[in-house]
């Protein structure tokens, strides 16, 4: 396995609720593309917001954009009715993981180790230009074990992303099953 920060799974949902002005009992989606962000993910999330608005009474989103896409993404959320916290960078990832019911992210080895340590359900979007296609191999390993859903970057668009998110939000026990298998 990969080393992870000792406290990564010791975040506080309550602290995250206060810190980011979230609701305690809403379904929380965490989106990030690494410390620099992921333009492709950011663009597709913004395109998915109108489709996700139907669920705005039960959904809230924490989105780490990276500094280059912050204004564009923030503007996209300002046009939606979805409770959100958009930031270029998240300092307290342990709290972000603690509040997250579902994570949308790339599939780097350390990210997957953190998701597994925290037992988080995820939609993995592997970076298509990673050396030796290792992110797709990482994501496929999780998906094959039922620990994540994978969307290849070439298949990604706002509609596909929103459909996968909605199917997991409304899918009964599917999130819990992904979480359990992720931790395993």
Residue pairs with C-beta under 8 A, 6 or more apart in sequence:
1 113
2 109
2 110
2 113
3 113
4 110
4 113
4 114
4 117
5 94
5 114
7 94
8 93
8 94
8 97
8 114
8 117
8 118
9 94
9 97
9 117
9 118
9 119
10 94
11 92
11 93
11 94
11 95
11 96
11 97
11 98
11 99
11 118
12 94
12 95
12 98
13 24
13 95
13 98
13 99
14 24
15 92
15 95
15 98
16 22
16 62
16 92
16 95
16 96
16 98
16 99
17 23
17 24
17 99
19 92
19 95
20 62
20 85
20 99
21 85
22 28
22 60
22 62
22 83
22 85
22 99
23 60
23 83
26 58
26 59
26 60
26 83
27 55
27 58
27 59
27 60
27 101
27 102
27 169
28 60
28 61
28 62
28 99
28 100
28 101
28 102
29 59
29 60
29 61
29 62
29 100
29 101
29 102
29 103
29 104
29 165
30 61
30 62
30 63
30 96
30 97
30 99
30 100
30 102
30 103
30 104
30 105
31 41
31 45
31 61
31 62
31 63
31 64
31 103
31 104
31 105
32 38
32 63
32 64
32 90
32 96
32 103
32 104
32 105
33 39
33 40
33 41
33 42
33 64
33 65
33 66
33 105
33 106
34 66
34 105
34 106
34 108
34 111
35 66
35 89
36 66
36 67
36 68
37 64
37 65
37 66
37 67
37 68
37 69
37 88
38 66
38 106
38 125
38 127
39 66
39 68
39 69
40 125
40 153
40 156
41 104
41 105
41 106
41 125
41 156
42 63
42 65
42 66
42 69
42 72
42 73
44 156
44 157
44 158
44 160
44 161
45 63
45 73
45 76
45 104
45 158
45 161
46 72
46 73
46 76
46 77
46 158
47 157
47 158
47 159
47 161
48 158
48 159
48 161
48 162
48 165
49 76
49 77
49 79
49 80
49 82
49 158
50 80
51 158
51 159
51 162
51 163
51 166
52 59
52 80
52 82
52 162
52 165
52 166
53 80
53 81
53 82
55 82
55 166
55 169
56 80
56 81
56 82
56 83
58 169
59 82
59 83
59 169
60 82
60 83
60 84
61 77
61 82
61 83
61 84
61 85
62 84
62 85
62 87
62 90
62 96
62 99
62 100
63 73
63 77
63 84
63 85
63 86
63 87
64 87
64 88
64 89
64 90
64 96
65 72
65 73
65 74
65 86
65 87
65 88
66 88
66 89
67 88
67 89
70 86
70 87
70 88
73 86
74 86
77 84
77 86
90 96
93 114
97 103
97 114
97 115
97 118
97 120
98 118
100 120
101 121
101 175
102 120
102 121
102 122
102 123
102 165
102 168
102 169
102 175
103 115
103 120
103 121
103 122
103 123
104 122
104 123
104 125
104 161
104 165
105 111
105 115
105 122
105 123
105 124
105 125
106 124
106 125
106 126
106 127
106 135
107 124
107 125
107 126
107 127
107 135
107 136
107 138
107 139
107 142
107 150
108 127
108 130
108 135
108 138
109 134
109 138
112 124
112 138
112 139
112 142
115 122
115 142
115 148
115 182
116 147
116 182
116 183
117 183
118 183
119 179
119 180
119 182
119 183
120 179
120 182
121 148
121 168
121 174
121 175
121 176
121 178
121 179
121 182
122 142
122 147
122 148
122 149
122 178
122 182
123 148
123 149
123 150
123 151
123 161
123 164
123 165
123 168
124 138
124 139
124 142
124 143
124 148
124 149
124 150
124 151
125 139
125 150
125 151
125 152
125 153
125 156
126 133
126 135
126 136
126 138
126 139
126 150
126 152
126 153
127 135
127 153
128 135
128 136
128 152
128 153
128 154
130 136
136 150
136 152
139 148
139 150
140 150
142 148
142 150
142 182
143 149
143 150
145 181
145 184
146 177
146 178
146 181
147 178
147 181
147 182
147 184
148 178
148 182
149 164
149 168
149 178
151 160
151 161
151 164
167 174
168 174
168 175
168 178
169 175
